[in-house]
Amino acid sequence: MTDMLGVAMKPAGKSRQLTTFNLEKRSKTIVLPPGRKVTIGEVRGAGYIGRIWLTFPGWFWQHWHTTAAIDPTMLKSLILRIYWDGSATPAVECPMGDFFGAGQCEFNSFTSKYVGTSSGGFYTHWPMPYAKGFRFEVENRHPRNGTDIFVNANYQELDAMPKGAGYFCTQYRTGRRKPGEEALIVDTAGSGQFVGMMLHMQGELLHYLSFLEAPEYVYVDDDWDKPRFTGTGLEDYFSGGWYFRDGEFAGPLHGVPLKDPLRSMVTMYRFHEADAVAFDRRFKLAFVNPWEVDRLKPYWYSSVAYYYGNTPTPPQPPLPPHEEVMKLYRTRDTDHISIP
């Protein structure tokens, strides 16, 4: 009954907000100089984050600094990190743009249940429980440009971390894939559940979308030599079909915020609720194209996997150098109508 009533039920604990607004100085933002890591805020005690909203200038406009540099690659230059329970290792570590669905360095407003971009803002509603506290950090890896950031993070203070809840975690990956190579999304150990991903893809050739033929291969616990289950195609995993024939859309649990067939660019997301994939010891998901390699062409991808784990210090792949992260970036400079 409690779950059915939802927002009609008063939440336990005290409601609070972590914000960049300084009441004494009446300053709304925190400055992010190039090449610097900045702690946005730190909270001690048990609880959970229910919402994070943020935005920053410098990617397609500057607010009151009309002559300041503008560079859309800021979307991949700012690194989001969240640390749980005093850990020295982040459970969340990825470029801002990739986490929020703008990993192609373009901002398309879309509203899903858990992650979205809405008219200049970036938000997430992933529940993020913790036992001893959290720290929110942003690094600016842009080689020249600084920016500033607005943040509001709503959290609930509790006496203890909710029983049975996992720690929110991400894994970020990016790179070039040659014909026949898998696109690894997540490979982690421990117990928990996989709850979705944001995936950005670009073909090296124009007007090429055959990378969407790759189904998911899902490996769980003892099913490691052979996937426990597979899909029928990459766009099928994202609940689309026929290379997303009708173009961009945004649903609560799946969508395509960006599709440019001419430039071979697609951004996709899917979130799992009743279909979350549980694992007890280890979990891996990759996309593998079954076509013969002579029919395939190279492509680039970047992805953020979202999952819950049983430790505040989950295994993290090394964050690639800024130059490697930026190899995915392609500017669209032509309006067009195209059939995939």
C-alpha positions in Angstrom: 0.0 0.0 0.0 2.9 2.4 0.9 4.4 2.0 -2.6 1.0 2.6 -4.2 0.5 5.8 -2.4 3.9 7.1 -3.4 4.2 10.9 -3.0 1.2 11.0 -0.7 3.4 9.4 2.0 5.5 11.7 4.1 9.2 10.8 3.7 11.2 9.7 6.7 14.0 12.0 8.1 14.8 15.6 7.3 14.7 17.2 3.8 17.8 19.2 2.9 19.5 20.7 -0.1 23.1 21.0 -1.1 23.5 24.1 -3.2 26.2 26.3 -4.8 24.2 29.4 -3.6 26.1 31.3 -1.0 23.5 33.1 1.2 26.0 35.5 2.8 27.7 36.5 -0.5 24.5 36.1 -2.6 26.6 34.2 -5.1 24.9 31.5 -7.1 27.8 29.6 -8.6 31.2 28.0 -7.9 34.1 28.7 -10.3 35.7 25.8 -12.2 39.1 27.0 -13.5 40.7 24.9 -16.3 42.8 22.0 -15.0 41.3 22.1 -11.5 39.2 19.7 -9.3 36.6 21.5 -7.1 34.6 20.0 -4.3 31.0 21.3 -4.7 29.9 20.0 -1.4 30.2 17.3 1.2 27.5 15.8 3.5 28.0 13.5 6.5 25.5 11.0 7.9 23.1 8.5 6.4 20.5 9.3 3.8 19.8 9.4 0.1 20.0 11.9 -2.7 16.6 12.2 -4.5 17.5 14.8 -7.2 20.4 16.6 -8.7 20.0 19.6 -11.0 22.9 21.6 -12.4 23.9 23.8 -15.3 27.0 25.8 -16.4 27.8 28.4 -19.0 30.4 28.1 -21.6 29.0 25.3 -23.8 26.6 27.3 -26.0 26.2 30.6 -24.3 27.7 32.8 -21.6 25.3 34.4 -19.2 26.6 37.8 -18.2 30.1 37.3 -19.7 29.1 38.2 -23.3 32.7 38.3 -24.5 33.9 35.0 -22.8 35.0 32.0 -24.8 32.2 29.5 -25.8 33.1 25.9 -26.5 30.5 23.0 -26.7 33.3 20.6 -25.8 32.9 21.8 -22.2 30.1 19.1 -22.1 32.8 16.4 -22.2 35.5 18.4 -20.4 33.7 18.6 -17.0 34.1 15.4 -15.1 31.4 14.5 -12.5 32.5 12.5 -9.5 30.4 11.3 -6.5 32.1 9.6 -3.5 30.1 7.6 -1.0 30.9 7.1 2.8 34.3 8.8 2.8 35.7 6.6 0.0 38.8 7.8 -1.8 37.5 6.2 -5.0 34.4 7.7 -6.8 31.4 5.5 -7.5 30.4 7.9 -10.2 33.0 9.2 -12.6 32.2 10.3 -16.1 31.9 13.4 -18.3 28.9 15.6 -17.5 27.6 15.4 -21.1 27.8 11.6 -21.2 26.0 11.2 -17.9 23.1 13.5 -18.9 22.7 12.5 -22.5 24.7 15.1 -24.2 27.9 13.1 -25.0 27.9 14.3 -28.6 28.5 17.8 -27.3 25.0 18.9 -28.3 22.1 19.9 -26.1 18.7 18.5 -27.1 16.1 19.0 -24.4 14.6 15.6 -23.4 12.8 14.5 -20.3 13.0 10.9 -19.1 12.2 9.5 -15.6 15.8 9.3 -14.3 18.0 11.6 -16.5 17.3 14.5 -18.7 18.1 17.9 -20.1 15.4 20.6 -19.9 15.7 24.0 -21.5 19.3 24.6 -20.3 19.4 22.5 -17.2 20.6 19.0 -16.5 18.9 16.7 -14.0 18.9 13.2 -12.5 16.3 11.5 -10.3 18.3 8.3 -9.7 17.9 7.6 -6.0 21.3 7.6 -4.4 21.5 6.1 -0.9 24.5 6.3 1.4 25.4 5.2 4.9 28.0 7.7 6.1 27.8 10.6 3.7 28.8 11.8 0.2 31.1 14.2 -1.6 30.3 15.9 -4.9 33.2 16.9 -7.1 33.7 18.4 -10.5 36.9 18.5 -12.5 37.4 20.9 -15.4 39.8 19.2 -17.9 39.4 21.8 -20.6 42.9 22.9 -21.7 42.0 26.7 -21.7 38.5 27.7 -20.7 37.1 28.0 -17.2 33.5 28.1 -16.3 31.3 28.1 -13.3 28.5 25.8 -12.1 25.1 26.0 -10.6 24.1 22.9 -8.5 21.1 22.0 -6.3 21.1 18.5 -4.9 18.1 17.5 -2.8 18.8 14.9 -0.1 17.0 13.3 2.8 18.7 12.8 6.2 18.1 9.4 7.8 19.2 7.5 10.9 20.6 4.7 8.7 20.9 3.8 5.0 17.7 2.1 3.9 17.9 -1.6 4.4 18.6 -3.6 1.2 19.5 -0.5 -0.8 22.6 -0.4 -3.0 25.1 2.3 -3.8 24.5 4.1 -7.1 27.5 3.5 -9.4 28.5 4.3 -13.0 31.1 3.0 -15.5 32.2 5.2 -18.3 33.8 3.9 -21.5 34.8 5.3 -24.8 36.8 4.4 -27.8 37.1 3.4 -31.5 35.8 -0.1 -32.5 37.0 -1.9 -35.5 34.8 -4.4 -37.3 34.2 -7.5 -35.1 35.2 -5.8 -31.8 32.8 -5.7 -29.0 31.6 -2.4 -27.4 32.0 -3.0 -23.7 29.5 -1.1 -21.6 30.0 -2.5 -18.1 32.2 -5.1 -16.4 31.9 -5.1 -12.6 32.2 -7.4 -9.6 30.1 -7.8 -6.4 26.4 -8.0 -6.0 23.7 -5.6 -7.2 21.5 -4.8 -10.1 22.1 -3.2 -13.5 19.6 -0.4 -14.2 20.4 1.1 -17.6 22.8 3.1 -19.7 23.3 6.2 -21.9 25.0 5.4 -25.2 26.5 7.7 -27.8 27.7 6.3 -31.2 29.3 7.7 -34.3 30.2 6.0 -37.5 33.5 7.1 -39.1 31.8 7.1 -42.5 28.9 9.5 -43.2 25.5 7.9 -43.6 26.5 4.7 -41.8 24.3 3.2 -39.0 25.1 -0.5 -39.3 26.7 -0.4 -35.8 23.0 -0.6 -34.7 23.0 -4.3 -35.8 24.9 -5.3 -32.6 22.7 -7.1 -30.0 23.6 -7.0 -26.3 25.5 -9.9 -24.8 24.8 -10.2 -21.0 27.0 -12.2 -18.7 25.9 -12.9 -15.1 27.7 -14.7 -12.3 28.4 -18.3 -13.5 27.2 -17.6 -17.0 30.6 -16.1 -18.1 31.9 -18.2 -20.9 28.6 -17.9 -22.7 26.1 -15.0 -22.2 23.1 -15.7 -20.1 21.0 -13.9 -22.7 21.4 -11.9 -25.9 19.2 -9.6 -27.8 18.3 -9.1 -31.5 19.9 -5.7 -32.3 21.2 -2.6 -30.6 18.2 -0.5 -31.4 16.0 -3.4 -30.2 17.7 -3.2 -26.8 16.7 0.4 -26.6 13.1 -0.6 -27.5 13.3 0.9 -31.0 13.4 -0.7 -34.4 14.6 -0.4 -37.9 17.5 2.0 -37.0 15.0 4.2 -35.1 13.1 4.8 -38.4 11.0 7.7 -37.0 13.9 9.6 -35.5 14.3 11.3 -32.1 11.9 10.7 -29.2 12.0 10.7 -25.4 10.1 8.2 -23.2 10.2 7.7 -19.5 12.4 4.6 -19.7 13.9 4.7 -23.2 14.6 7.2 -25.9 16.8 8.7 -28.7 17.7 12.3 -27.8 19.8 12.6 -31.0 19.8 10.9 -34.4 21.6 12.3 -37.4 21.8 9.6 -40.1 23.9 11.7 -42.4 26.5 12.3 -39.8 26.2 8.8 -38.5 25.4 10.0 -34.9 23.0 8.4 -32.5 22.4 8.9 -28.7 20.2 6.4 -26.9 19.1 5.6 -23.4 17.3 2.8 -21.6 16.5 2.4 -17.9 15.5 -0.8 -16.2 12.9 -1.0 -13.4 11.0 -4.3 -13.3 13.5 -5.7 -15.8 16.6 -4.7 -13.8 19.3 -7.4 -14.1 20.3 -8.8 -10.7 23.8 -10.3 -10.1 25.5 -11.9 -7.1 29.2 -11.9 -8.0 29.8 -10.3 -11.4 28.1 -8.7 -14.3 29.1 -7.7 -17.9 27.3 -6.3 -20.8 28.7 -5.6 -24.3 27.3 -5.1 -27.8 28.6 -7.5 -30.4 27.8 -7.3 -34.1 27.1 -10.7 -35.7 27.7 -9.6 -39.3 30.8 -10.7 -41.2 33.6 -8.2 -40.6 33.9 -7.3 -44.3 30.4 -5.8 -44.1 31.2 -3.6 -41.2 33.0 -0.2 -40.8 34.7 1.4 -37.8 32.8 3.5 -35.3 33.3 5.4 -32.1 31.2 5.2 -28.9 31.0 6.5 -25.4 28.7 5.1 -22.7 27.7 5.5 -19.1 26.3 2.4 -17.4 24.1 2.9 -14.3 23.9 0.3 -11.7 23.6 -0.3 -7.9 26.3 -2.2 -6.0 26.9 -3.5 -2.5 30.0 -1.4 -1.9 30.8 2.4 -1.9 34.1 1.6 -3.7 33.1 -0.3 -6.9 35.7 -1.3 -9.5 36.2 1.6 -12.0 37.9 1.5 -15.4 40.6 4.2 -15.7 39.2 7.5 -16.9 40.8 8.0 -20.4 42.9 11.1 -21.0 41.0 14.2 -22.2 42.4 13.8 -25.7 41.0 10.3 -25.9 37.6 11.4 -24.6 37.4 14.2 -27.2 38.0 11.9 -30.2 34.3 11.1 -30.4 33.4 14.8 -30.9 32.0 15.7 -34.3 30.5 19.1 -35.2 27.3 19.1 -37.3 27.4 21.9 -39.8 24.7 21.0 -42.3 20.9 20.9 -42.1 19.5 18.0 -44.0 16.8 15.5 -44.5 18.0 11.9 -44.7 16.6 8.4 -44.8 18.6 5.9 -42.7 
